[in-house]
């Protein structure tokens, strides 16, 4: 797959018209990536004996792996989105349409 996840439009159960985005990670992606990065780290370390110009590429593999793992941290992404929403609400403007749990403000009881 070319992407790490897909985003779909969904509706909160029991709240008709409550459009939300649902981000879904491809099944087995973390396990497959762990195996792939293991191979890449081995290959990166084997380049070094080819000479000083080749160098050791394991640092590059580790950096890319860390970046992709951050991309796959959906809980961290959700926390950052909540933090950003609160900063915007507090310092810039009111964010219409969402309450603190991600639901629709219009359906408050």
Secondary structure as the mmCIF struct_conf table of DSSP 4:
data_model
#
loop_
_struct_conf.conf_type_id
_struct_conf.id
_struct_conf.beg_label_comp_id
_struct_conf.beg_label_asym_id
_struct_conf.beg_label_seq_id
_struct_conf.end_label_comp_id
_struct_conf.end_label_asym_id
_struct_conf.end_label_seq_id
BEND BEND1 UNK A 3 UNK A 4
STRN STRN1 UNK A 5 UNK A 11
TURN_TY1_P TURN_TY1_P1 UNK A 13 UNK A 14
TURN_TY1_P TURN_TY1_P2 UNK A 16 UNK A 17
STRN STRN2 UNK A 19 UNK A 25
HELX_LH_PP_P HELX_LH_PP_P1 UNK A 26 UNK A 26
TURN_TY1_P TURN_TY1_P3 UNK A 27 UNK A 28
HELX_RH_AL_P HELX_RH_AL_P1 UNK A 29 UNK A 47
HELX_RH_3T_P HELX_RH_3T_P1 UNK A 48 UNK A 50
TURN_TY1_P TURN_TY1_P4 UNK A 52 UNK A 54
HELX_RH_AL_P HELX_RH_AL_P2 UNK A 58 UNK A 71
TURN_TY1_P TURN_TY1_P5 UNK A 72 UNK A 72
HELX_RH_AL_P HELX_RH_AL_P3 UNK A 74 UNK A 91
TURN_TY1_P TURN_TY1_P6 UNK A 92 UNK A 92
TURN_TY1_P TURN_TY1_P7 UNK A 96 UNK A 97
TURN_TY1_P TURN_TY1_P8 UNK A 100 UNK A 101
BEND BEND2 UNK A 102 UNK A 103
HELX_RH_3T_P HELX_RH_3T_P2 UNK A 105 UNK A 107
#
